[in-house]
Every structure is written in C-alpha cells, then in structure tokens.
Amino acid sequence: MKKILLIAISALLVTACAEKGEYEDAVLEEMKKEQDVKDYKIDPEKMAQCVVDTTTKNMPGYFEFDPDRRTAYKNYTKMLTLMKASDPKKTLEELRHDFGSPKALADAHNNLTESMMNCYSAIMIQSESDAKDNEPTTEPTIPNAEPPKNVDAPVQQAPSEPVKK
C-alpha cells in the first residue's frame, strides 16, 4: 500500500513540474520576442522568471501541486501559445471555456500583463541601482573634509531682514 501511495505521489509531482516547466518555457519564448526586453537589454531568462513568479502568486490554487494550480499552468500556457495554434479562434473559445468565462480569461490576461509591467519596472530599477553602485565617486574620500577657504576673499552674508524701500 505504501508503494502505491509513493508511486501516485511521485506521478503527481512529475506532472506538476512538467506543467510548470511548460509554462516557464512559454513565458521565456514570449520574453525573447518582446521588443521592450530587447530595447532595454533585459535578460529574457531573468524577465521570464520574474513573470512566472509574479503571475503564479495570483493564479488559482494554493501550492504548486494543487490541481487548480496545475490547470492554471496549462491554461496560461495555452493562452501564451494562442497565436501558434492551427485555429486560434477555436483555441480562444476553448480558453474561455477552460478558464470558466470570458471575464476569467480577461483576468488571467490582466494578471500576465500586470506581472510583465511590474517585472519591467523592478528589473529596470535594480539595473539603475546597480549602475549607480558601480559608478566611480568623485567626492573626497576623507569624511567631513571641507574645501579650503580663501582667506582674502570677501565674505557675503545673506541679509537677515528684507530691505525696505
């Protein structure tokens, strides 16, 4: 009995990993085609991983091996590969049925789009902060160092009160 249970659990884990892997591959292919990824010189693999992680948070199911989550991986993969289908109109109808309603399909598409936008901004902010960290500093390295004062130069003081006419 224990062997049968172990085999059943192993089969479940393998299929769940395969479904997530197919989804990750579909997202990666999409990121390789994205013009913004190319324009901003973002690593497609890094972007794909971010999108997968972000979309997964808003998918149905509570954990990776949940049947609802596995179905979501399948549906999202089908959604991403819609234009590769032999009959995109028929596939779109299947997606509406698979997601449960046209609204649920639209919500899934919004989830994907929002995740992509969040990942673009997060990766760009990260790359900007990395660039700032790698810039050479031109400031003095001595703490509290003041530039030398010219003793002979006249000193101007700001008026403490406005001038009355």
C-alpha positions as CSV (number, residue, x, y, z in Angstrom):
1,M,0.0,0.0,0.0
2,K,2.8,2.4,0.8
3,K,4.5,1.7,-2.6
4,I,1.3,2.5,-4.4
5,L,0.9,5.8,-2.5
6,L,4.5,6.7,-3.2
7,I,4.1,6.0,-6.9
8,A,0.9,8.0,-7.0
9,I,2.6,11.0,-5.3
10,S,5.6,10.8,-7.5
11,A,3.5,10.8,-10.6
12,L,1.6,13.8,-9.3
13,L,4.9,15.7,-8.6
14,V,6.3,14.9,-12.0
15,T,3.2,16.1,-13.9
16,A,3.0,19.2,-11.8
17,C,6.6,20.0,-12.5
18,A,6.1,19.3,-16.2
19,E,3.1,21.7,-16.4
20,K,5.0,24.5,-14.6
21,G,8.1,23.8,-16.9
22,E,5.9,24.1,-20.0
23,Y,4.5,27.4,-18.7
24,E,8.0,28.7,-17.9
25,D,9.1,27.7,-21.5
26,A,6.2,29.5,-23.0
27,V,6.9,32.7,-21.0
28,L,10.6,32.5,-21.9
29,E,9.7,32.3,-25.6
30,E,7.4,35.2,-25.3
31,M,10.1,37.3,-23.5
32,K,12.6,36.5,-26.3
33,K,10.1,38.1,-28.7
34,E,9.3,41.1,-26.6
35,Q,10.7,44.3,-28.2
36,D,10.9,46.1,-24.8
37,V,13.1,43.3,-23.5
38,K,15.5,43.8,-26.4
39,D,15.4,47.6,-26.3
40,Y,16.2,47.8,-22.6
41,K,18.7,45.0,-22.9
42,I,17.0,42.9,-20.2
43,D,18.0,39.2,-19.9
44,P,15.0,37.3,-21.2
45,E,15.5,34.5,-18.7
46,K,15.6,36.9,-15.8
47,M,12.4,38.6,-17.0
48,A,10.7,35.2,-17.7
49,Q,11.5,34.0,-14.1
50,C,10.1,37.2,-12.7
51,V,6.9,37.0,-14.7
52,V,6.4,33.3,-13.8
53,D,6.9,34.1,-10.1
54,T,4.6,37.1,-10.2
55,T,1.8,35.5,-12.1
56,T,1.9,32.4,-10.0
57,K,1.1,34.4,-6.9
58,N,-2.3,35.4,-8.5
59,M,-3.2,32.0,-10.0
60,P,-5.8,29.7,-8.5
61,G,-4.6,27.1,-6.2
62,Y,-2.6,27.3,-3.0
63,F,0.6,25.4,-3.9
64,E,2.4,24.1,-6.9
65,F,0.9,20.7,-6.9
66,D,-2.7,21.8,-6.3
67,P,-4.9,20.5,-9.2
68,D,-6.3,24.1,-9.6
69,R,-2.8,25.4,-10.0
70,R,-1.8,22.7,-12.5
71,T,-4.9,23.6,-14.5
72,A,-3.9,27.2,-14.4
73,Y,-0.4,26.4,-15.7
74,K,-2.0,24.5,-18.6
75,N,-4.4,27.3,-19.4
76,Y,-1.8,30.1,-19.1
77,T,0.5,28.1,-21.4
78,K,-2.3,27.7,-23.9
79,M,-3.1,31.4,-23.7
80,L,0.5,32.3,-24.4
81,T,0.7,30.0,-27.4
82,L,-2.6,31.0,-28.8
83,M,-1.2,32.5,-32.0
84,K,0.8,29.3,-32.7
85,A,-2.4,27.2,-32.7
86,S,-3.7,25.9,-36.0
87,D,-7.1,27.5,-35.3
88,P,-6.7,30.5,-33.0
89,K,-10.4,31.2,-32.9
90,K,-11.2,27.7,-31.8
91,T,-8.4,27.8,-29.2
92,L,-9.8,31.1,-27.9
93,E,-13.2,29.6,-27.4
94,E,-11.5,26.6,-25.6
95,L,-9.7,29.1,-23.4
96,R,-12.9,30.9,-22.5
97,H,-14.4,27.5,-21.6
98,D,-11.2,26.3,-19.7
99,F,-11.0,29.5,-17.6
100,G,-14.7,29.3,-16.9
101,S,-15.8,32.6,-18.5
102,P,-14.6,35.3,-20.8
103,K,-14.1,37.5,-17.7
104,A,-11.9,34.9,-16.1
105,L,-9.8,34.7,-19.3
106,A,-9.5,38.5,-19.3
107,D,-8.5,38.5,-15.6
108,A,-5.8,35.9,-16.4
109,H,-4.6,38.1,-19.3
110,N,-4.5,41.1,-17.0
111,N,-2.6,39.1,-14.4
112,L,0.0,38.3,-17.1
113,T,0.2,41.9,-18.3
114,E,0.4,43.4,-14.9
115,S,3.1,40.9,-13.9
116,M,5.1,41.9,-17.0
117,M,4.8,45.6,-16.2
118,N,5.8,45.1,-12.6
119,C,8.8,43.0,-13.7
120,Y,9.9,45.6,-16.2
121,S,9.9,48.3,-13.5
122,A,11.6,46.1,-10.9
123,I,14.3,44.9,-13.2
124,M,15.0,48.4,-14.5
125,I,15.1,49.9,-11.0
126,Q,17.5,47.1,-10.0
127,S,19.8,47.8,-13.0
128,E,19.8,51.5,-12.3
129,S,20.8,51.0,-8.7
130,D,23.5,48.5,-9.8
131,A,24.8,51.1,-12.3
132,K,24.9,53.8,-9.5
133,D,26.8,51.4,-7.3
134,N,29.4,50.8,-10.0
135,E,30.0,54.4,-10.8
136,P,33.3,55.9,-9.5
137,T,32.9,58.5,-6.9
138,T,34.4,62.0,-7.4
139,E,33.8,63.2,-3.9
140,P,36.6,63.5,-1.4
141,T,37.2,60.2,0.5
142,I,38.0,62.0,3.7
143,P,34.9,62.3,5.9
144,N,33.9,65.8,6.9
145,A,36.6,67.3,4.7
146,E,35.9,70.9,3.8
147,P,37.3,72.6,0.7
148,P,40.0,75.1,1.6
149,K,38.7,78.7,2.2
150,N,40.2,81.7,0.5
151,V,41.0,83.9,3.4
152,D,41.5,87.1,1.3
153,A,38.1,86.7,-0.5
154,P,35.3,89.0,0.7
155,V,32.5,87.2,2.5
156,Q,28.9,87.8,1.6
157,Q,26.3,87.3,4.1
158,A,22.6,86.9,3.3
159,P,20.5,89.7,4.7
160,S,18.6,88.7,7.8
161,E,15.7,91.0,7.0
162,P,14.2,92.1,3.8
163,V,15.4,95.5,2.6
164,K,12.7,98.3,3.0
165,K,12.3,101.0,0.4
